[in-house]
């Protein structure tokens, strides 16, 4: 994509109008107070000089909901085998949406969570690039996953290196959600192919009262080899975190449902 940095734009949503400029990577990233919109999905209009208006979907989450869901994408709901560069690139940009493989039973697992916690908002958190947003959004819709905002990142050089830190991106976004919704407790959903267990352990240690459950999809030995070159997980949820909050794991969404139903206070 061509980056237009410090480019002026206007956002209109509800009865509010905000004027700002794109960031250093050419993205629109702004914060605004809720202009009186009810919980649910709304449409914002984005205008720039010399071009047609664009629209963006905006979710207003009900801060009174007692439970929210934060889920990884890669190898949690979508089989990608990240971070092997060639496989990741193929899955991210070449394969058509209808040929991508969902992780078995994960859509059903999300439905089971939302049966237990009606209207729980879902936030998808990934180290994937913003360029893949539309493709990922179609994937979620086609395979029956709940609709939710996607917190992605920008691939490329930073002030400190050639590539930005995926772990740091996830940590920052997790903490931001916890801060933004202080009255909500969270179910964290990820996989053990990369650093999700380590990140979840740190979040549980820092915010034990705001994490309701940790659910980890365990990769098969073959998937671990494709993901990071060894047959064993890179990290696991620390014992202290397991003691602080309920922890469930399984190779598929169906196994996670069985584990989820064993917890009477899920």
HELIX and SHEET records of a PDB file:
HELIX    1   1 UNK A   85  UNK A   89  1                                   5    
HELIX    2   2 UNK A   90  UNK A   94  3                                   5    
HELIX    3   3 UNK A   97  UNK A   99  5                                   3    
HELIX    4   4 UNK A  106  UNK A  116  1                                  11    
HELIX    5   5 UNK A  130  UNK A  132  5                                   3    
HELIX    6   6 UNK A  133  UNK A  142  1                                  10    
HELIX    7   7 UNK A  166  UNK A  180  1                                  15    
HELIX    8   8 UNK A  196  UNK A  206  1                                  11    
HELIX    9   9 UNK A  208  UNK A  210  5                                   3    
HELIX   10  10 UNK A  221  UNK A  228  1                                   8    
HELIX   11  11 UNK A  239  UNK A  244  1                                   6    
HELIX   12  12 UNK A  253  UNK A  261  1                                   9    
SHEET    1   A 4 UNK A  16  UNK A  21  0                                        
SHEET    2   A 4 UNK A   8  UNK A  13 -1                                        
SHEET    3   A 4 UNK A  40  UNK A  47 -1                                        
SHEET    4   A 4 UNK A  54  UNK A  60 -1                                        
SHEET    1   B 6 UNK A 149  UNK A 153  0                                        
SHEET    2   B 6 UNK A 122  UNK A 129  1                                        
SHEET    3   B 6 UNK A  67  UNK A  72  1                                        
SHEET    4   B 6 UNK A 185  UNK A 191  1                                        
SHEET    5   B 6 UNK A 211  UNK A 217  1                                        
SHEET    6   B 6 UNK A 246  UNK A 250  1                                        
END                                                                             
